[in-house]
Amino acid sequence: MKRSNTERIGDVVRQFMRLNGIETPYNQYRLIAAWPTVMGKVIQRYTGNIFIKNQTLHVQITSPAVKQNLLMEHRALARKLNEHVGAQVIEDIVFY
């Protein structure tokens, strides 16, 4: 007997998270956790605090040379991080 009202578990979980207001914080957590994976070990060595405020990722970079290189690519990096998470979490990145 085939059931006609079945749903995928992933869809049910996403709907539950959206209804309970935890989808955005979860995606923000995933994006911050993805930073070392997306950026690599070299950049991770120069990374300090990371947080998201108003759809902007704030990243502390301890090397001025690395910071300058990342500043030139900040839009592409934001796109890359969003693609890794699979959601539009951030619009921009600020390095300090």
MMTF fields as JSON, N, C-alpha, C and O atoms, coordinates in Angstrom:
{
  "mmtfVersion": "1.0.0",
  "mmtfProducer": "UNKNOWN",
  "numBonds": 383,
  "numAtoms": 384,
  "numGroups": 96,
  "numChains": 1,
  "numModels": 1,
  "chainsPerModel": [1],
  "groupsPerChain": [96],
  "chainIdList": ["A"],
  "bondAtomList": [4, 2, 8, 6, 12, 10, 16, 14, 20, 18, 24, 22, 28, 26, 32, 30, 36, 34, 40, 38, 44, 42, 48, 46, 52, 50, 56, 54, 60, 58, 64, 62, 68, 66, 72, 70, 76, 74, 80, 78, 84, 82, 88, 86, 92, 90, 96, 94, 100, 98, 104, 102, 108, 106, 112, 110, 116, 114, 120, 118, 124, 122, 128, 126, 132, 130, 136, 134, 140, 138, 144, 142, 148, 146, 152, 150, 156, 154, 160, 158, 164, 162, 168, 166, 172, 170, 176, 174, 180, 178, 184, 182, 188, 186, 192, 190, 196, 194, 200, 198, 204, 202, 208, 206, 212, 210, 216, 214, 220, 218, 224, 222, 228, 226, 232, 230, 236, 234, 240, 238, 244, 242, 248, 246, 252, 250, 256, 254, 260, 258, 264, 262, 268, 266, 272, 270, 276, 274, 280, 278, 284, 282, 288, 286, 292, 290, 296, 294, 300, 298, 304, 302, 308, 306, 312, 310, 316, 314, 320, 318, 324, 322, 328, 326, 332, 330, 336, 334, 340, 338, 344, 342, 348, 346, 352, 350, 356, 354, 360, 358, 364, 362, 368, 366, 372, 370, 376, 374, 380, 378],
  "bondOrderList": [1, 1, 1, 1, 1, 1, 1, 1, 1, 1, 1, 1, 1, 1, 1, 1, 1, 1, 1, 1, 1, 1, 1, 1, 1, 1, 1, 1, 1, 1, 1, 1, 1, 1, 1, 1, 1, 1, 1, 1, 1, 1, 1, 1, 1, 1, 1, 1, 1, 1, 1, 1, 1, 1, 1, 1, 1, 1, 1, 1, 1, 1, 1, 1, 1, 1, 1, 1, 1, 1, 1, 1, 1, 1, 1, 1, 1, 1, 1, 1, 1, 1, 1, 1, 1, 1, 1, 1, 1, 1, 1, 1, 1, 1, 1],
  "groupList": [{"groupName": "MET", "atomNameList": ["N", "CA", "C", "O"], "elementList": ["N", "C", "C", "O"], "formalChargeList": [0, 0, 0, 0], "bondAtomList": [1, 0, 2, 1, 3, 2], "bondOrderList": [1, 1, 2], "singleLetterCode": "M", "chemCompType": "L-PEPTIDE LINKING"}, {"groupName": "LYS", "atomNameList": ["N", "CA", "C", "O"], "elementList": ["N", "C", "C", "O"], "formalChargeList": [0, 0, 0, 0], "bondAtomList": [1, 0, 2, 1, 3, 2], "bondOrderList": [1, 1, 2], "singleLetterCode": "K", "chemCompType": "L-PEPTIDE LINKING"}, {"groupName": "ARG", "atomNameList": ["N", "CA", "C", "O"], "elementList": ["N", "C", "C", "O"], "formalChargeList": [0, 0, 0, 0], "bondAtomList": [1, 0, 2, 1, 3, 2], "bondOrderList": [1, 1, 2], "singleLetterCode": "R", "chemCompType": "L-PEPTIDE LINKING"}, {"groupName": "SER", "atomNameList": ["N", "CA", "C", "O"], "elementList": ["N", "C", "C", "O"], "formalChargeList": [0, 0, 0, 0], "bondAtomList": [1, 0, 2, 1, 3, 2], "bondOrderList": [1, 1, 2], "singleLetterCode": "S", "chemCompType": "L-PEPTIDE LINKING"}, {"groupName": "ASN", "atomNameList": ["N", "CA", "C", "O"], "elementList": ["N", "C", "C", "O"], "formalChargeList": [0, 0, 0, 0], "bondAtomList": [1, 0, 2, 1, 3, 2], "bondOrderList": [1, 1, 2], "singleLetterCode": "N", "chemCompType": "L-PEPTIDE LINKING"}, {"groupName": "THR", "atomNameList": ["N", "CA", "C", "O"], "elementList": ["N", "C", "C", "O"], "formalChargeList": [0, 0, 0, 0], "bondAtomList": [1, 0, 2, 1, 3, 2], "bondOrderList": [1, 1, 2], "singleLetterCode": "T", "chemCompType": "L-PEPTIDE LINKING"}, {"groupName": "GLU", "atomNameList": ["N", "CA", "C", "O"], "elementList": ["N", "C", "C", "O"], "formalChargeList": [0, 0, 0, 0], "bondAtomList": [1, 0, 2, 1, 3, 2], "bondOrderList": [1, 1, 2], "singleLetterCode": "E", "chemCompType": "L-PEPTIDE LINKING"}, {"groupName": "ILE", "atomNameList": ["N", "CA", "C", "O"], "elementList": ["N", "C", "C", "O"], "formalChargeList": [0, 0, 0, 0], "bondAtomList": [1, 0, 2, 1, 3, 2], "bondOrderList": [1, 1, 2], "singleLetterCode": "I", "chemCompType": "L-PEPTIDE LINKING"}, {"groupName": "GLY", "atomNameList": ["N", "CA", "C", "O"], "elementList": ["N", "C", "C", "O"], "formalChargeList": [0, 0, 0, 0], "bondAtomList": [1, 0, 2, 1, 3, 2], "bondOrderList": [1, 1, 2], "singleLetterCode": "G", "chemCompType": "PEPTIDE LINKING"}, {"groupName": "ASP", "atomNameList": ["N", "CA", "C", "O"], "elementList": ["N", "C", "C", "O"], "formalChargeList": [0, 0, 0, 0], "bondAtomList": [1, 0, 2, 1, 3, 2], "bondOrderList": [1, 1, 2], "singleLetterCode": "D", "chemCompType": "L-PEPTIDE LINKING"}, {"groupName": "VAL", "atomNameList": ["N", "CA", "C", "O"], "elementList": ["N", "C", "C", "O"], "formalChargeList": [0, 0, 0, 0], "bondAtomList": [1, 0, 2, 1, 3, 2], "bondOrderList": [1, 1, 2], "singleLetterCode": "V", "chemCompType": "L-PEPTIDE LINKING"}, {"groupName": "GLN", "atomNameList": ["N", "CA", "C", "O"], "elementList": ["N", "C", "C", "O"], "formalChargeList": [0, 0, 0, 0], "bondAtomList": [1, 0, 2, 1, 3, 2], "bondOrderList": [1, 1, 2], "singleLetterCode": "Q", "chemCompType": "L-PEPTIDE LINKING"}, {"groupName": "PHE", "atomNameList": ["N", "CA", "C", "O"], "elementList": ["N", "C", "C", "O"], "formalChargeList": [0, 0, 0, 0], "bondAtomList": [1, 0, 2, 1, 3, 2], "bondOrderList": [1, 1, 2], "singleLetterCode": "F", "chemCompType": "L-PEPTIDE LINKING"}, {"groupName": "LEU", "atomNameList": ["N", "CA", "C", "O"], "elementList": ["N", "C", "C", "O"], "formalChargeList": [0, 0, 0, 0], "bondAtomList": [1, 0, 2, 1, 3, 2], "bondOrderList": [1, 1, 2], "singleLetterCode": "L", "chemCompType": "L-PEPTIDE LINKING"}, {"groupName": "PRO", "atomNameList": ["N", "CA", "C", "O"], "elementList": ["N", "C", "C", "O"], "formalChargeList": [0, 0, 0, 0], "bondAtomList": [1, 0, 2, 1, 3, 2], "bondOrderList": [1, 1, 2], "singleLetterCode": "P", "chemCompType": "L-PEPTIDE LINKING"}, {"groupName": "TYR", "atomNameList": ["N", "CA", "C", "O"], "elementList": ["N", "C", "C", "O"], "formalChargeList": [0, 0, 0, 0], "bondAtomList": [1, 0, 2, 1, 3, 2], "bondOrderList": [1, 1, 2], "singleLetterCode": "Y", "chemCompType": "L-PEPTIDE LINKING"}, {"groupName": "ALA", "atomNameList": ["N", "CA", "C", "O"], "elementList": ["N", "C", "C", "O"], "formalChargeList": [0, 0, 0, 0], "bondAtomList": [1, 0, 2, 1, 3, 2], "bondOrderList": [1, 1, 2], "singleLetterCode": "A", "chemCompType": "L-PEPTIDE LINKING"}, {"groupName": "TRP", "atomNameList": ["N", "CA", "C", "O"], "elementList": ["N", "C", "C", "O"], "formalChargeList": [0, 0, 0, 0], "bondAtomList": [1, 0, 2, 1, 3, 2], "bondOrderList": [1, 1, 2], "singleLetterCode": "W", "chemCompType": "L-PEPTIDE LINKING"}, {"groupName": "HIS", "atomNameList": ["N", "CA", "C", "O"], "elementList": ["N", "C", "C", "O"], "formalChargeList": [0, 0, 0, 0], "bondAtomList": [1, 0, 2, 1, 3, 2], "bondOrderList": [1, 1, 2], "singleLetterCode": "H", "chemCompType": "L-PEPTIDE LINKING"}],
  "groupTypeList": [0, 1, 2, 3, 4, 5, 6, 2, 7, 8, 9, 10, 10, 2, 11, 12, 0, 2, 13, 4, 8, 7, 6, 5, 14, 15, 4, 11, 15, 2, 13, 7, 16, 16, 17, 14, 5, 10, 0, 8, 1, 10, 7, 11, 2, 15, 5, 8, 4, 7, 12, 7, 1, 4, 11, 5, 13, 18, 10, 11, 7, 5, 3, 14, 16, 10, 1, 11, 4, 13, 13, 0, 6, 18, 2, 16, 13, 16, 2, 1, 13, 4, 6, 18, 10, 8, 16, 11, 10, 7, 6, 9, 7, 10, 12, 15],
  "groupIdList": [1, 2, 3, 4, 5, 6, 7, 8, 9, 10, 11, 12, 13, 14, 15, 16, 17, 18, 19, 20, 21, 22, 23, 24, 25, 26, 27, 28, 29, 30, 31, 32, 33, 34, 35, 36, 37, 38, 39, 40, 41, 42, 43, 44, 45, 46, 47, 48, 49, 50, 51, 52, 53, 54, 55, 56, 57, 58, 59, 60, 61, 62, 63, 64, 65, 66, 67, 68, 69, 70, 71, 72, 73, 74, 75, 76, 77, 78, 79, 80, 81, 82, 83, 84, 85, 86, 87, 88, 89, 90, 91, 92, 93, 94, 95, 96],
  "secStructList": [7, 7, 7, 1, 1, 7, 7, 7, 2, 2, 2, 2, 2, 2, 2, 2, 2, 2, 2, 6, 6, 7, 2, 2, 2, 2, 2, 2, 2, 2, 2, 2, 2, 2, 2, 2, 2, 2, 2, 7, 2, 2, 2, 2, 2, 6, 3, 3, 3, 3, 3, 3, 3, 6, 6, 3, 3, 3, 3, 3, 3, 1, 7, 2, 2, 2, 2, 2, 2, 2, 2, 2, 6, 2, 2, 2, 2, 2, 2, 2, 2, 2, 2, 2, 2, 6, 1, 7, 7, 7, 1, 3, 3, 3, 3, 7],
  "xCoordList": [0.833, 0.0, 0.881, 1.775, 0.637, 1.439, 0.785, -0.422, 1.602, 1.096, 1.172, 2.162, 0.14, 0.094, 0.547, 0.825, 0.628, 0.971, 2.333, 2.507, 3.281, 4.612, 5.449, 5.269, 6.362, 7.272, 8.681, 8.877, 9.644, 11.033, 11.372, 10.871, 12.222, 12.581, 13.313, 13.112, 14.154, 14.864, 13.914, 14.13, 12.859, 11.86, 11.102, 10.807, 10.79, 10.066, 10.93, 10.44, 12.21, 13.123, 13.272, 13.213, 13.467, 13.585, 12.316, 12.389, 11.169, 9.903, 9.78, 9.336, 10.168, 10.138, 11.061, 10.683, 12.273, 13.236, 12.733, 12.882, 12.142, 11.615, 10.474, 10.421, 9.565, 8.414, 8.826, 8.146, 9.918, 10.362, 11.466, 12.022, 11.788, 12.73, 14.179, 14.966, 14.541, 15.929, 16.689, 17.851, 16.067, 16.734, 17.88, 18.98, 17.637, 18.662, 19.843, 20.983, 19.628, 20.779, 21.563, 22.788, 20.87, 21.552, 22.413, 23.551, 21.88, 22.654, 23.851, 24.913, 23.686, 24.801, 25.896, 27.081, 25.499, 26.454, 27.199, 28.419, 26.469, 27.082, 28.07, 29.124, 27.734, 28.617, 29.914, 30.998, 29.811, 31.012, 31.86, 33.088, 31.209, 31.931, 32.593, 33.581, 32.065, 32.609, 33.831, 34.552, 34.074, 35.189, 36.518, 37.174, 36.943, 38.23, 38.233, 39.25, 37.128, 37.041, 37.135, 37.877, 36.394, 36.346, 37.647, 38.145, 38.195, 39.364, 40.687, 41.671, 40.733, 41.965, 42.767, 42.486, 43.773, 44.573, 45.427, 45.627, 45.927, 46.796, 46.027, 46.496, 44.857, 44.039, 43.557, 43.482, 43.232, 42.748, 43.781, 43.414, 45.071, 46.128, 46.095, 46.491, 45.626, 45.592, 44.206, 43.972, 43.294, 41.919, 41.717, 42.114, 41.088, 40.736, 39.237, 38.683, 38.585, 37.137, 36.354, 36.734, 35.259, 34.337, 32.927, 32.556, 32.139, 30.732, 29.929, 30.483, 28.614, 27.709, 26.786, 26.196, 26.67, 25.747, 25.143, 25.869, 23.83, 23.106, 23.537, 23.806, 23.601, 23.966, 25.362, 25.646, 26.222, 27.613, 28.501, 28.359, 29.416, 30.378, 31.551, 32.171, 31.855, 32.97, 34.078, 33.87, 35.254, 36.361, 37.597, 38.002, 38.193, 39.441, 40.589, 40.702, 41.433, 42.609, 43.848, 43.958, 44.772, 45.925, 47.106, 48.069, 47.055, 48.139, 47.639, 46.67, 48.3, 47.884, 47.958, 47.107, 48.954, 49.085, 47.945, 47.384, 47.608, 46.497, 45.19, 44.35, 45.018, 43.806, 43.632, 42.529, 44.704, 44.639, 44.232, 43.415, 44.794, 44.419, 42.96, 42.273, 42.483, 41.085, 40.121, 39.025, 40.522, 39.671, 39.342, 38.236, 40.291, 40.071, 39.069, 38.475, 38.876, 38.012, 36.776, 36.126, 36.431, 35.39, 34.029, 33.332, 33.634, 32.333, 32.331, 31.363, 33.4, 33.497, 33.546, 32.975, 34.22, 34.282, 32.905, 32.54, 32.149, 30.792, 29.93, 29.181, 30.039, 29.293, 29.691, 28.841, 30.988, 31.516, 31.026, 30.644, 31.04, 30.565, 29.063, 28.619, 28.284, 26.844, 26.563, 25.686, 27.301, 27.114, 27.453, 26.781, 28.493, 28.877, 27.766, 27.509, 27.113, 26.027, 24.726, 23.887, 24.564, 23.345, 22.207, 21.037, 22.554, 21.546, 22.197, 23.415, 21.372, 21.849, 21.919, 20.944, 23.063, 23.232, 23.854, 23.419, 24.883, 25.57, 25.549, 25.454, 25.64, 25.722, 27.118, 27.503, 27.873, 29.198, 30.097, 29.635, 31.396, 32.379, 33.184, 33.596, 33.404, 34.235, 35.418, 35.246, 36.609, 37.829, 38.343, 38.418, 38.696, 39.245, 40.453, 41.056],
  "yCoordList": [-1.183, 0.0, 1.252, 1.381, 2.141, 3.355, 4.505, 4.73, 5.218, 6.375, 7.614, 7.829, 8.404, 9.569, 10.855, 11.84, 10.875, 12.115, 12.021, 12.572, 11.343, 11.242, 12.466, 13.083, 12.804, 13.925, 13.473, 12.57, 14.093, 13.799, 14.338, 15.385, 13.615, 14.024, 15.365, 16.176, 15.605, 16.883, 18.054, 19.116, 17.867, 18.927, 19.185, 20.333, 18.133, 18.272, 18.998, 19.864, 18.653, 19.305, 20.78, 21.625, 21.109, 22.518, 23.305, 24.443, 22.697, 23.365, 23.595, 24.659, 22.612, 22.746, 23.881, 24.702, 23.918, 24.953, 26.343, 27.297, 26.45, 27.734, 28.201, 29.371, 27.299, 27.658, 28.049, 28.852, 27.5, 27.785, 28.834, 29.079, 29.455, 30.561, 30.175, 31.002, 28.946, 28.538, 28.254, 27.849, 28.455, 28.201, 29.201, 28.795, 30.483, 31.499, 31.33, 31.321, 31.195, 30.976, 29.709, 29.684, 28.677, 27.433, 27.644, 27.178, 28.338, 28.62, 29.524, 29.361, 30.472, 31.322, 30.491, 30.682, 29.577, 28.682, 27.855, 27.71, 27.313, 26.49, 27.299, 26.789, 28.55, 29.389, 29.68, 29.586, 30.028, 30.294, 29.028, 29.089, 27.893, 26.621, 26.25, 25.515, 26.743, 26.428, 27.272, 26.943, 28.341, 29.235, 28.481, 28.676, 27.622, 26.928, 26.006, 25.889, 25.366, 24.451, 25.21, 24.814, 26.284, 27.054, 27.827, 27.898, 28.401, 29.265, 28.511, 28.979, 27.387, 26.606, 26.874, 27.802, 26.032, 26.082, 27.338, 27.854, 27.83, 29.009, 30.217, 30.907, 30.479, 31.623, 31.404, 32.354, 30.18, 29.876, 30.265, 30.687, 30.124, 30.493, 31.973, 32.353, 32.81, 34.253, 34.764, 35.971, 33.84, 34.214, 34.249, 33.334, 35.334, 35.473, 35.282, 34.263, 36.256, 36.19, 36.253, 36.948, 35.512, 35.533, 35.627, 34.868, 36.564, 36.64, 37.272, 37.918, 37.073, 37.63, 38.627, 38.341, 39.798, 40.828, 41.519, 42.011, 41.559, 42.207, 41.697, 42.487, 40.413, 39.734, 40.098, 40.003, 40.513, 40.805, 39.938, 39.915, 39.225, 38.404, 39.286, 39.922, 39.327, 40.103, 39.119, 38.203, 39.317, 38.384, 39.164, 40.115, 38.757, 39.352, 38.628, 37.405, 39.388, 38.845, 39.46, 40.681, 38.613, 39.086, 39.513, 40.078, 39.262, 39.651, 40.725, 40.504, 41.89, 42.949, 42.526, 42.919, 41.739, 41.302, 40.376, 40.507, 39.451, 38.526, 39.302, 39.048, 40.251, 41.071, 41.827, 41.887, 42.397, 43.151, 42.254, 42.647, 41.056, 40.113, 39.7, 39.595, 39.467, 39.064, 40.205, 39.969, 41.438, 42.599, 42.698, 43.089, 42.347, 42.433, 41.389, 41.558, 40.33, 39.234, 39.062, 38.019, 40.042, 39.84, 39.457, 38.631, 40.015, 39.658, 38.208, 37.48, 37.793, 36.415, 35.433, 34.345, 35.813, 34.945, 34.796, 33.709, 35.882, 35.82, 34.867, 34.061, 34.963, 34.06, 32.609, 31.721, 32.383, 31.033, 30.424, 29.255, 31.218, 30.737, 30.443, 29.423, 31.326, 31.09, 29.817, 29.034, 29.611, 28.4, 27.154, 26.13, 27.24, 26.089, 25.713, 24.532, 26.718, 26.484, 26.129, 25.41, 26.631, 26.361, 27.309, 26.986, 28.487, 29.493, 30.874, 31.003, 31.904, 33.287, 33.769, 34.306, 33.581, 33.922, 35.302, 36.092, 35.593, 36.882, 37.601, 36.982, 38.915, 39.726, 40.29, 40.613, 40.406, 41.013, 40.471, 39.817, 40.754, 40.375, 41.614, 42.363, 41.823, 42.921, 42.292, 41.449, 42.708, 42.237, 43.336, 44.498, 42.968, 43.965, 43.418, 44.105],
  "zCoordList": [0.0, 0.0, 0.0, 0.836, -0.904, -1.047, -0.284, -0.378, 0.466, 1.215, 0.325, -0.375, 0.36, -0.519, 0.166, -0.518, 1.476, 2.167, 2.861, 3.948, 2.26, 2.849, 2.501, 1.451, 3.399, 3.193, 3.528, 4.342, 2.909, 3.214, 4.603, 5.015, 5.31, 6.667, 6.672, 7.576, 5.677, 5.591, 5.432, 6.016, 4.64, 4.459, 5.751, 6.083, 6.472, 7.744, 8.767, 9.492, 8.83, 9.777, 9.435, 10.328, 8.147, 7.734, 8.071, 8.534, 7.838, 8.154, 9.662, 10.092, 10.457, 11.911, 12.365, 13.2, 11.808, 12.184, 11.798, 12.561, 10.618, 10.155, 11.05, 11.43, 11.388, 12.217, 13.634, 14.272, 14.128, 15.49, 15.556, 16.626, 14.424, 14.395, 14.642, 15.104, 14.345, 14.567, 13.279, 13.331, 12.139, 10.87, 10.638, 10.262, 10.856, 10.638, 11.592, 11.127, 12.909, 13.794, 13.45, 13.566, 13.035, 12.66, 11.41, 11.356, 10.418, 9.207, 9.504, 8.904, 10.426, 10.822, 11.49, 11.216, 12.361, 13.007, 11.968, 12.044, 10.999, 9.959, 9.115, 8.736, 8.821, 8.023, 8.78, 8.206, 10.052, 10.852, 10.974, 10.901, 11.158, 11.259, 9.93, 9.92, 8.819, 7.5, 7.152, 6.211, 7.882, 7.574, 7.39, 6.367, 8.348, 8.156, 6.935, 6.252, 6.662, 5.528, 4.21, 3.311, 4.099, 2.851, 2.637, 1.513, 3.696, 3.564, 3.602, 3.03, 4.243, 4.31, 5.576, 6.334, 5.776, 7.01, 7.121, 8.22, 6.007, 6.05, 6.568, 7.474, 6.005, 6.441, 7.868, 8.647, 8.215, 9.563, 10.624, 11.721, 10.303, 11.253, 11.611, 12.713, 10.69, 10.911, 11.305, 11.35, 11.589, 11.916, 13.425, 14.146, 13.884, 15.302, 15.474, 15.061, 16.083, 16.327, 15.019, 14.077, 14.989, 13.851, 14.415, 15.311, 13.884, 14.267, 13.134, 12.244, 13.187, 12.18, 12.86, 13.903, 12.254, 12.751, 11.541, 10.676, 11.478, 10.387, 9.013, 8.108, 8.865, 7.621, 7.123, 5.929, 8.036, 7.704, 8.573, 9.796, 7.937, 8.652, 9.052, 8.2, 10.337, 10.865, 11.232, 12.028, 10.643, 10.84, 11.267, 10.599, 12.382, 12.836, 12.14, 12.222, 11.457, 10.776, 11.42, 11.528, 11.845, 12.602, 11.733, 12.25, 10.449, 9.549, 8.581, 7.854, 8.571, 7.641, 6.17, 5.373, 5.81, 4.415, 4.016, 2.928, 4.886, 4.613, 4.554, 3.691, 5.473, 5.495, 4.181, 3.638, 3.678, 2.419, 1.259, 0.426, 1.199, 0.14, 0.239, -0.777, 1.449, 1.636, 1.325, 0.816, 1.626, 1.331, -0.152, -0.524, -0.984, -2.428, -2.913, -3.977, -2.163, -2.588, -1.714, -1.788, -0.893, 0.105, -0.485, 0.104, -1.606, -2.219, -2.698, -2.476, -3.347, -3.831, -2.66, -2.735, -1.592, -0.415, 0.234, 0.681, 0.283, 0.839, 0.013, 0.565, -1.303, -2.187, -1.962, -1.9, -1.841, -1.65, -0.333, -0.289, 0.729, 2.031, 1.995, 2.523, 1.379, 1.253, 0.457, 0.823, -0.623, -1.428, -0.625, -0.747, 0.194, 1.017, 1.992, 2.224, 2.557, 3.512, 2.793, 3.335, 1.585, 0.83, 1.164, 0.955, 1.686, 2.03, 1.962, 2.085, 1.764, 1.75, 3.196, 3.721, 3.836, 5.247, 5.408, 6.246, 4.595, 4.702, 3.363, 2.303, 3.438, 2.229, 2.02, 0.897, 3.106, 3.014, 4.11, 5.045, 3.981, 4.989, 5.326, 4.44, 6.624, 7.109, 7.832, 8.713, 7.452, 8.114, 9.019, 8.621, 10.234, 11.169, 11.863, 12.687]
}
